[in-house]
Every structure is written in C-alpha cells, then in structure tokens.
Amino acid sequence: MPYCPKCRYEYNPGVSKCPDCDEYLVDTLPPEKDNDDIEYDDDFDKYDDWIPLARMTSLQYAEMVQEIFESKNIPVILSSASGHFAHTGQMGVSSFRSIGNFIAVMVPRQFAEDADKEAEIVLGETWTKAKVTPDQY
C-alpha cells in the first residue's frame, strides 16, 4: 500500500499523490522524527514572548517569509486581527495587534535576530520597509 510521507496516511493501490498534502506517495514510510526535530505547528504555546517583526501587506511575501523561517527552524505565526490572509485572533493578553489588512509576522523574541537576518537576505528592501521597530511591540 502507498503512503504519504508527510501526513503518513495509507492509500489504496493506484493512488500516486496525496490530495491533502500534494506529496507523491511512497511504498515505505520514512522513520518517525527524533524528539530534536520540533514541529512548531503543534508547539506554539511553548513560547510566551512572541513579538512582531514586520507588517506585510502582501500574502505572497508573508508566506515567503514563513517558508524561509520554517526552513531554518524558526517558529513563526502570521496573524491578522482583521481576519484576512492569516490566523485570526490573538496569542494572549499582551499580543501585538495588526492593523487593517496587514499581516503581522511574529516570532519568539529569542529568534528575532536570526529571523530578521534571514528575511533581509531574501526580501531586501521589501522586508526593511515592513519591519516593526521595538517601540512598536
């Protein structure tokens, strides 16, 4: 039976691609990840010091930044208080609120410096213009 290497779901013979993950199926599942490999999608609550790094006006740029951060194991949340583009709602009582249709790119404070450098490398001036200064936290 073929399996999806991402969601690990088993499919009937003849199916070649996971409709949910858009991954090609494999005959044998890869081994489970070690405890050192953190899946941040399930571990957002382990950080209590999320800060906004930027306010993006483009969904494409926000998702690009998210992919960059995830590839570097930097936890990231895209948040929009208006409910557009990203997760709706707040991460706690002291959360930063995005304004209008901006998407707030948020990371735990301990990852801020590395995240900023990575985004700057890829997006350059677009990132610089979107950055939030510490007095805006």
Secondary structure, DSSP 8 states (H G I E B T S, - for coil): --B-TTT--B--TT--B-TTT--B-BSS------TTS--GGG-GGG---EEEEEEES-HHHHHHHHHHHHHTT---EEEETTSSSSEES-SSTT-----TT-EEEEEEGGGHHHHHHHHHHHHTHHHHHHB--GGG-
